Amino acid sequence: MRRDRTGCTRHRSRESTMTDALFEDAPRPARALGPGAFWLPGWLTLEQQAWIVDRFHEWRAGPVPIRSATVRGHEMSVQTVCLGWHWRPYQYSRDAVDVNGNQVLAFPDWMLRLGRRAIVEATGDSRSGDTYTPDTALVNLYDDDARMGMHQDKDEATLEPVVSLSIGDSATFRFGNSENRNRPYEDIELRSGDLFVFGGPSRLAFHGITKVQPRTAPTGCGLREGRINITMRVTGLTD
């Protein structure tokens, strides 16, 4: 309890503490959305996010520029740049034959190590990342109006887990079942720094982004607007 210059008792400090406790963001604990599907909120620090965003600017200026792929005659609202292998609908290649014919940048060693750590921390199994060897990353850039329809990641020749990282604006992520695009599914809010891993029985679950929430990127993440999503995969392919 304090008194101001008039001698009146002040309770502001206590009131402020109570208000902060009442309205602060509730903690977001890690949890499973299904067998083999794990959500770890706030997994990346702001410093790590900003460092990755710097790498993203290098990737998009690389030998293969960022572009919107065309699926069934329609241009996607999401822009993509690839590492390791170039993805175009339903297949991978080393060269970006649908863009400029150049070979994509190599999959970085630091991302391999990060992917293995993600698998270990998501599953809680210290040996689960020992053999996990992602060799490609699809790096997607979302603006305010971008969406990703419900789909399965099944262009790979193996069903090793997918490791997904979000940076920038928050987005509504819909994670469903492995049979079709319909219910049951669950909508969650992926925020900057969140990790999502899906493998095992959930590896072929339909999933998508239904909405991006503009101007929600936290200060210090490296992005003032928009959302970057990195998905690491094991293609199972050889040269």
N, C-alpha and C positions, 0 to 999 in steps of 0.2 A: 504494500500500500504506500502511495506517495501523495504529497501535497503540492499543489501548484503555487504560484507566486501570491495568490490571493488567500492562501491558507486552506483552500477547499481540497477535500480528499479526492485523489485521482485513482480510478480503477482501470484506466485505459490499457495498461500493460497486461493485466489479467484478462481483460475483455478481448484484447487482440490475440492473446494466446489461445483462448477458447474458440475464437472465430476461425483462426488458422487451422486448428485441429478439426473443426466442424466441416470446413469447406475444402480442405486439401484433397488432392487426388487420392483415391483409395489405392492401396497396393495392388499390383497385378501379378499374382503368383504364377509360376510355371504350371502348365497342366497339359494333359493329353486330350486330344479331340477324337481319338479313336485308337485302335491297336496300331502302333507304329507311327502315330502322328503326334508330334510334340511342339508345343508353343512355349517359347521362353522370352517373355517381354523384357525389353531393356537390356538385351544381351551385349550389344556393342556400346561402348562409351562414346560420348560426343567426340572426343579426340580421335577415336578409331573411325567413326563415321566420316569426319571431315577429311581424314587421310585417304579413305576409300573414294570419296567424292573427287579428290584431286586426281586419283588414278583414273576415274571415270572420264574426266576431261581429256586425259591422254588417250584413252581407248577410242573415244569418239572422233578424235583427230587422227587416228591411226590409218593404216593402209586400206581398211574397209570402213567407210563412214557409217554412222548410225542411220538407220532407215526404217520405214514401216513396211513390214512384209505384207504380201497379198495372199489372202486365204479365200479360196473359192471365188475369185474374181473381185473380192472386196479388200480394200486397204485397211489394215489394222489401225486403230487409233493410238496404239502404243508403238513407240520407236524402240528398235533393238540394235545393240552391237554385241558381237559374239567374241569369245576367247576360246582358243584351242581348236574347236571345230565350228564351222559356220552352219547355223541352222536356217533352213528355209522350210516351209510347211511340208511335213512328213519325211524329211530326210536331212542328213548332215553331209558336209563335204569340207575339205581343207580350204578350198578356194571359194570365194563368194561369187559363184557363177551368175547369180541373179542380181548382182550389184555392179561390180567393176572387174571381177575376175581375179582380184588380188587374194593372197593368202591371209587369213586372219592372224592376229597376234597370238603368241603362245599362251597357254594357260599358265599363270604365274605360280611359282613354288609356294609363295606365302599364302595363296588362296587354297592350295592343297592342304597345308598345315592347318589353316583356319577351318576348312571343311571337316578335317578329322577331329579337331577339338569340338566342333559343333555336334558331331555325332556322339562323342563321349558324354558331353554335358547334357545333351537331350535325353539320351537313353539311361544315363547313370551307370553305364558299363564301361569300365576303364579300358577294356580290350576291344570295344566295338568299333573303334576307328582305325585299328591296326592295318586292315586291308582295304579300307575305303580310299579309293583313288579317283576322284573326279578328274575328268580330262576336258571338260567344256563348261562354260558359263554363258548363260543368256542374260544379258544385262538390259533390262527394260526401263525406259523413261516414260513416265506418265505425266501429262499435264492435267489441268483441272477437269477436262472433259473426257479423258481417256478411260476406257473400260477394258476388261478382259472377260470374254464370255466363258461359260462353264466348259471345261475341256479336260482331257486326260493327257498327261505327259507320257506318251507311249511311242515316241519316235526312236527311242534308244533300244539297243539290242540286249540290254540287261535291265533288271529291276532293282538295282542298287538304290538307296535312298536319295531323295532330292533335298538339298540344303538351300533354304531361301532366306535372304536378308533384306530388310526394308530400311530405307533411309529417306528422310524428307517428310513430305505431307503424309498424314494418316490416311488409311484406306480401309474400306469395308471389304473383308476377305470372306468369301463363301466357300466352305469346305463341305463336300458332300459325300455320297456313297460311290461305290465302284461299279454300280450297275447302270445308272442313267443320271441325267441332269436334274431329276426331280428330287423331292424330299425322300428320305431325310437328309437335311443339310443344316449347317450351323453358320451363322454370321458372326465374325469377330472383328474387332478393330485392331489392325496392325499399325503400330506407331513406329516412329523413327528409332532404329536400334533393335527392333524385334527380330528374333530368330524363329523360323518355322521349319521343322524337319518332318518329312513323311516318307515312310518306307514300309516294308513288310506287307501286311494285309491292306494297308492304306495307300500303297504306292500308286495304284491306278485310280485313286479317288478323283472324281470330278471336282474341279475347283475354279475359282475366278475372282475378279475384282469388280464389284458392282458400283462402287462410288469412291472417288477421291475427295478428301475434305480439304479445300483450298486454305492456304495460309495457316496451316497447323504445324509446319516444320519447326522444330525447336531451334532457338538461337544457338549457334555453335556447331550444328551438324554438317555445315558446308554447303547446304542448299537454302536459298531464300524462298524458293517455291518449287513445286513439282515433287515427284517421287521417283526414286530409283529402287528397283528390285533386282537383286542378283540371285539367280538360281544355278547352283552347281549340280552337275549331273555326271554320271558315268555312262559314256555312250556304248561301251563294249565293242567299239570299232577299232580296226587297225588300218594303218596306211596301205 
